[in-house]
């Protein structure tokens, strides 16, 4: 096979019922000059054997077998051997439209852009209705404008990795964080910042399966730490990059996320107390910036002060006063 133009990286873990549909949808692409990298992340079912079967049937398929390390670790393993000029990331319980790679590559090359973003459709056993999330129209924007999109109503389109085709050079030094539940957000801030031009398509080429037991639907108290770690990372990254206007938006979102977490979780409960202790330690570093924020209301400043004093006290006030 000639050198592939696109590397498609698929982390694989406990998705035996869905893996065939995912891999088949990629191999059926109208654009043929790509490699498919299946990363078996220590899956305990028959996924490792299924991956090997695909590599025997199609010389475009490469397989990595590794110890379980999570989604970020698996993607990074794929990045380490990818040779394509462009990258695509597909989750192994999802599938893609047969024209996805061709149409997104055509748009990238036509606009001489670094990233192409398409819409996606949610489907699956938890939701009988197909829900489409997409841009209203075709547009070409700068990387900084795309960064701003992370704080817009379309934030999910800019945040997730799976609805994008990206130039490989954006990942020359960048990798996904490992051991995190919000690895897409960490990476998105960095590759959007490096991009000079981003193409946004109104078509939805990606099909995102909602299923019981997936990472996004499983209750996990570690999400408390990871969600705030992602928010503080955004604030720190934008501050260090000199993007003050976006940094202020990130600070505002940080406080709103804090309120949402206190409505959902009780920091006095044993199973979450440790997580909130870690969040509180990091929060003290962000506290002064929140009080000086020009777009935070008086009620939100009260929340900021109360949380610094005590997460438990802050939660009681939020629930009683409806903050």
Backbone torsions as a table, in degrees:
resi	resn	phi	psi	omega
1	UNK	NA	136.5	174.1
2	UNK	-61.4	161.5	178.9
3	UNK	-56.8	126.5	-177.9
4	UNK	-68.6	146.4	177.2
5	UNK	-84.9	-29.7	-178.1
6	UNK	-125.3	137.9	171.4
7	UNK	-108.8	121.6	178.1
8	UNK	-104.5	117.7	-174.3
9	UNK	-106.3	125.4	-176.8
10	UNK	-127.2	105.3	172.3
11	UNK	-70.1	138.9	-174.6
12	UNK	-126.5	120.4	177.4
13	UNK	-156.1	114.9	175.0
14	UNK	52.4	51.3	179.9
15	UNK	-129.8	32.3	-175.3
16	UNK	-50.9	-41.6	-178.8
17	UNK	-69.1	-16.3	-171.8
18	UNK	-115.6	-13.2	-170.4
19	UNK	-63.9	-39.8	-179.7
20	UNK	-60.1	-45.3	-178.8
21	UNK	-63.2	-40.2	178.8
22	UNK	-62.9	-55.1	-177.0
23	UNK	-63.3	-40.8	179.7
24	UNK	-63.1	-37.3	-179.6
25	UNK	-66.9	-30.7	178.5
26	UNK	-77.0	-44.5	-178.9
27	UNK	-69.3	-17.6	178.8
28	UNK	-90.1	10.6	-178.4
29	UNK	-61.1	143.3	175.9
30	UNK	-67.5	-28.6	172.3
31	UNK	-86.8	126.9	-169.7
32	UNK	-104.4	-17.7	-170.8
33	UNK	-88.6	71.4	180.0
34	UNK	-143.4	164.6	170.4
35	UNK	-116.2	143.8	176.9
36	UNK	-109.5	117.4	-179.4
37	UNK	-105.9	108.0	177.3
38	UNK	-93.6	119.1	-177.5
39	UNK	-107.2	100.7	176.1
40	UNK	-73.4	108.4	-175.8
41	UNK	-91.5	52.3	179.8
42	UNK	67.9	35.9	-177.0
43	UNK	-65.8	132.0	-175.1
44	UNK	-85.7	-1.5	-178.6
45	UNK	-99.7	-148.6	-179.5
46	UNK	-90.1	8.3	-179.5
47	UNK	-58.5	-41.4	179.3
48	UNK	-57.7	-40.9	179.6
49	UNK	-69.0	-38.9	178.7
50	UNK	-62.5	-42.4	177.8
51	UNK	-58.7	-46.3	-179.2
52	UNK	-63.4	-36.6	178.2
53	UNK	-61.7	-40.9	178.8
54	UNK	-65.6	-37.5	-179.6
55	UNK	-66.8	-29.1	178.1
56	UNK	-76.6	-30.3	-176.8
57	UNK	-84.6	-26.7	-173.3
58	UNK	-140.9	121.4	-175.7
59	UNK	-74.0	-1.6	174.0
60	UNK	-82.4	-9.5	-174.8
61	UNK	-95.9	126.5	171.5
62	UNK	-112.2	146.1	-179.8
63	UNK	-125.8	134.9	172.2
64	UNK	-116.2	129.6	171.9
65	UNK	-108.6	124.8	-177.7
66	UNK	-143.9	164.4	174.9
67	UNK	-68.1	151.0	-178.2
68	UNK	-61.8	127.5	179.6
69	UNK	-139.3	-0.1	-180.0
70	UNK	96.7	171.8	-174.0
71	UNK	-60.4	-45.6	-179.7
72	UNK	-61.7	-43.1	179.1
73	UNK	-62.4	-42.1	-179.3
74	UNK	-66.7	-43.1	177.3
75	UNK	-61.7	-41.1	179.9
76	UNK	-63.5	-38.0	177.5
77	UNK	-62.5	-39.1	176.2
78	UNK	-66.3	-41.6	178.6
79	UNK	-60.1	-34.8	-176.2
80	UNK	-66.0	-23.0	-179.5
81	UNK	-115.1	-2.6	-178.0
82	UNK	-66.3	138.2	-178.9
83	UNK	-119.5	-3.7	-178.7
84	UNK	-70.8	157.2	175.9
85	UNK	-76.5	-17.8	179.8
86	UNK	-129.8	156.7	-178.0
87	UNK	-126.2	142.6	170.4
88	UNK	-134.1	143.4	178.7
89	UNK	-118.7	126.4	179.1
90	UNK	-126.9	132.1	175.5
91	UNK	-80.6	144.8	-166.7
92	UNK	-77.1	-4.3	172.4
93	UNK	-103.4	5.4	178.4
94	UNK	-107.0	-178.6	172.7
95	UNK	-151.4	169.0	-174.7
96	UNK	-129.2	156.6	177.1
97	UNK	-64.9	143.9	-177.5
98	UNK	-62.3	-18.9	-179.7
99	UNK	-100.4	4.2	-172.2
100	UNK	-56.0	-55.0	-176.0
101	UNK	-63.6	-42.5	-178.4
102	UNK	-62.5	-49.0	-175.3
103	UNK	-71.4	-36.1	178.7
104	UNK	-72.2	-38.3	176.7
105	UNK	-65.4	-42.2	177.8
106	UNK	-58.6	-40.8	180.0
107	UNK	-68.1	-41.4	177.8
108	UNK	-60.1	-47.3	-176.6
109	UNK	-70.8	-36.5	179.8
110	UNK	-64.3	-35.7	-177.1
111	UNK	-99.2	-2.1	-175.0
112	UNK	51.9	48.4	-175.7
113	UNK	-100.7	168.3	-179.7
114	UNK	-98.1	-27.0	-176.0
115	UNK	-140.6	140.1	170.9
116	UNK	-121.0	133.8	-178.5
117	UNK	-121.0	132.3	175.4
118	UNK	-118.7	171.9	175.2
119	UNK	-79.1	176.4	177.3
120	UNK	-145.9	160.8	179.2
121	UNK	-120.2	129.7	175.1
122	UNK	-89.2	140.0	177.2
123	UNK	-153.7	168.3	171.8
124	UNK	136.9	-173.0	-170.8
125	UNK	-70.1	-20.0	179.6
126	UNK	-88.9	-7.6	-177.1
127	UNK	-151.6	110.0	-177.6
128	UNK	-72.9	-20.3	-179.8
129	UNK	-92.4	133.3	174.8
130	UNK	-77.4	127.4	-179.4
131	UNK	-116.3	124.5	-178.5
132	UNK	-100.0	132.5	174.0
133	UNK	-118.5	116.0	-172.6
134	UNK	-154.2	162.3	173.5
135	UNK	-73.0	149.1	-178.6
136	UNK	-71.7	-27.9	-177.6
137	UNK	-154.8	164.4	176.0
138	UNK	-68.8	137.8	177.5
139	UNK	-154.0	156.8	174.2
140	UNK	-123.8	121.6	-174.9
141	UNK	-129.7	167.5	177.2
142	UNK	-80.7	166.1	176.7
143	UNK	-62.0	-37.6	178.9
144	UNK	-67.4	-37.4	175.1
145	UNK	-64.3	-37.5	177.5
146	UNK	-65.7	-36.7	174.5
147	UNK	-59.4	-41.7	176.8
148	UNK	-61.8	-29.8	177.9
149	UNK	-62.4	-22.1	177.1
150	UNK	-65.8	-14.0	179.5
151	UNK	-116.1	15.1	-178.5
152	UNK	-102.0	179.5	175.6
153	UNK	-63.8	-21.8	178.5
154	UNK	-94.6	22.2	-171.9
155	UNK	-55.6	-35.9	-176.9
156	UNK	-65.2	-33.6	178.8
157	UNK	-65.0	-35.4	-179.7
158	UNK	-83.2	-22.9	-173.0
159	UNK	-84.2	-49.6	-173.0
160	UNK	-69.6	152.9	-178.1
161	UNK	-89.4	-23.3	-167.1
162	UNK	-77.7	-11.3	179.4
163	UNK	-102.9	27.3	-173.7
164	UNK	-130.6	151.5	165.0
165	UNK	-118.5	126.5	-170.6
166	UNK	-128.2	145.9	172.6
167	UNK	-65.3	135.7	-178.0
168	UNK	-57.8	-32.9	-174.8
169	UNK	-63.4	-21.2	177.2
170	UNK	-65.4	-20.1	-178.5
171	UNK	-109.9	20.0	178.1
172	UNK	-58.2	-39.9	179.0
173	UNK	-120.0	-10.9	-176.7
174	UNK	-87.4	139.6	171.3
175	UNK	-136.4	160.6	176.2
176	UNK	-75.0	142.8	176.3
177	UNK	-66.5	145.7	-177.9
178	UNK	-105.4	145.7	-179.2
179	UNK	78.8	16.9	179.8
180	UNK	-115.4	153.7	177.3
181	UNK	-95.1	-10.5	-178.1
182	UNK	-122.6	46.5	-174.4
183	UNK	-65.2	-28.7	-179.4
184	UNK	-61.4	-42.5	-178.0
185	UNK	-64.5	-42.5	178.7
186	UNK	-56.8	-48.6	-176.6
187	UNK	-70.6	-38.7	-174.2
188	UNK	-59.0	-43.7	179.5
189	UNK	-57.5	-36.1	-174.1
190	UNK	-81.5	-42.3	-179.6
191	UNK	-77.7	-28.1	174.5
192	UNK	-68.6	-36.6	178.3
193	UNK	-63.6	-37.1	-179.0
194	UNK	-78.8	-20.1	-176.8
195	UNK	-73.9	139.3	175.5
196	UNK	-89.1	-34.9	-175.9
197	UNK	-144.7	138.0	-177.9
198	UNK	-129.7	130.9	177.5
199	UNK	-100.6	129.7	178.1
200	UNK	-112.2	120.3	-179.0
201	UNK	-100.4	146.5	178.4
202	UNK	-84.9	-13.9	179.7
203	UNK	-76.8	152.2	177.3
204	UNK	-110.4	107.6	-177.3
205	UNK	-103.9	-8.5	-174.2
206	UNK	-111.6	137.6	-178.7
207	UNK	-117.3	114.1	-170.2
208	UNK	-104.4	115.1	-175.7
209	UNK	-83.6	127.8	173.1
210	UNK	-97.9	118.2	-176.6
211	UNK	-141.7	150.5	176.7
212	UNK	-65.1	133.0	177.1
213	UNK	94.9	-5.5	177.1
214	UNK	-74.9	167.7	-177.9
215	UNK	-57.9	-40.3	-173.7
216	UNK	-78.0	-15.5	-178.0
217	UNK	-110.2	-5.9	-178.5
218	UNK	-88.1	128.6	177.3
219	UNK	-67.6	127.8	-177.0
220	UNK	-150.4	116.2	-176.6
221	UNK	-67.5	-19.7	175.4
222	UNK	-63.5	-17.9	176.0
223	UNK	-58.2	-30.3	-179.4
224	UNK	-58.8	-51.7	-179.6
225	UNK	-66.0	-47.6	-175.4
226	UNK	-64.0	-37.8	-179.2
227	UNK	-66.1	-41.5	179.2
228	UNK	-76.0	-29.9	173.9
229	UNK	-62.7	-40.5	177.7
230	UNK	-65.5	-40.5	-179.5
231	UNK	-67.1	-42.9	179.2
232	UNK	-69.2	-33.6	175.0
233	UNK	-60.0	-42.2	179.3
234	UNK	-61.9	-45.6	179.3
235	UNK	-60.3	-48.8	-177.3
236	UNK	-64.5	-41.6	-179.0
237	UNK	-64.3	-46.1	-178.0
238	UNK	-68.9	-34.5	176.8
239	UNK	-65.2	-46.6	-178.0
240	UNK	-68.2	-23.6	179.4
241	UNK	-86.9	-2.6	178.3
242	UNK	76.5	17.4	-179.0
243	UNK	-97.7	75.3	-171.2
244	UNK	-62.7	-43.1	-177.3
245	UNK	-60.3	-42.3	178.6
246	UNK	-73.5	-33.1	177.3
247	UNK	-61.8	-38.8	177.6
248	UNK	-64.8	-37.9	176.7
249	UNK	-64.4	-38.5	179.0
250	UNK	-66.2	-39.0	177.1
251	UNK	-63.3	-42.4	178.5
252	UNK	-61.5	-44.9	-179.7
253	UNK	-65.4	-35.0	177.3
254	UNK	-57.5	-46.1	-178.7
255	UNK	-68.4	-41.0	178.6
256	UNK	-64.1	-36.4	176.8
257	UNK	-66.2	-35.9	177.8
258	UNK	-62.7	-45.8	178.9
259	UNK	-61.7	-43.7	-179.4
260	UNK	-61.7	-40.6	180.0
261	UNK	-65.9	-38.8	-179.6
262	UNK	-71.5	-26.2	173.9
263	UNK	-72.3	-30.6	-174.7
264	UNK	-91.2	-39.6	-173.9
265	UNK	-116.0	148.5	176.3
266	UNK	-101.7	110.6	-175.5
267	UNK	-67.8	-9.0	177.2
268	UNK	-87.2	-12.6	179.1
269	UNK	-72.5	139.2	-172.6
270	UNK	-56.6	-40.7	-173.8
271	UNK	-71.9	-15.7	179.8
272	UNK	-118.9	-7.0	-177.1
273	UNK	-59.4	-41.3	-179.4
274	UNK	-63.2	-41.6	-179.6
275	UNK	-63.8	-43.6	179.9
276	UNK	-68.1	-29.5	175.6
277	UNK	-63.2	-40.9	177.8
278	UNK	-67.0	-42.1	178.3
279	UNK	-62.3	-42.5	-178.2
280	UNK	-63.1	-38.0	179.0
281	UNK	-61.4	-45.7	179.1
282	UNK	-70.2	-35.3	-177.6
283	UNK	-59.0	-36.3	-178.1
284	UNK	-58.7	-29.2	177.8
285	UNK	-71.9	-28.9	-177.7
286	UNK	-93.0	-9.1	-167.3
287	UNK	-58.0	-50.9	-174.8
288	UNK	-60.2	-40.9	179.3
289	UNK	-60.6	-35.6	179.4
290	UNK	-67.8	-40.9	-179.8
291	UNK	-66.5	-30.2	-178.4
292	UNK	-90.7	-0.3	-176.4
293	UNK	-65.0	130.4	-176.5
294	UNK	-74.1	-12.1	-174.2
295	UNK	-121.8	28.8	176.7
296	UNK	-110.8	129.9	-175.2
297	UNK	-72.4	169.1	177.7
298	UNK	-60.5	-41.0	178.6
299	UNK	-63.2	-40.0	-179.4
300	UNK	-68.1	-32.9	176.4
301	UNK	-69.0	-34.7	175.0
302	UNK	-61.0	-44.6	177.1
303	UNK	-58.9	-43.3	-179.2
304	UNK	-60.0	-43.5	-179.5
305	UNK	-68.6	-44.8	-177.2
306	UNK	-64.5	-39.3	-179.3
307	UNK	-66.6	-35.4	177.7
308	UNK	-63.3	-36.8	178.7
309	UNK	-71.4	-47.9	-176.6
310	UNK	-168.3	120.2	176.0
311	UNK	-57.6	-36.9	-179.3
312	UNK	-66.8	-44.8	177.1
313	UNK	-61.5	-43.5	-179.6
314	UNK	-60.2	-42.0	-179.6
315	UNK	-64.6	-41.3	-179.9
316	UNK	-61.3	-41.4	-179.9
317	UNK	-67.7	-42.6	179.6
318	UNK	-59.4	-43.9	-176.9
319	UNK	-74.7	-34.8	-178.1
320	UNK	-77.8	-39.4	-175.2
321	UNK	-94.6	-6.2	179.3
322	UNK	71.0	30.4	-178.6
323	UNK	-73.3	NA	NA
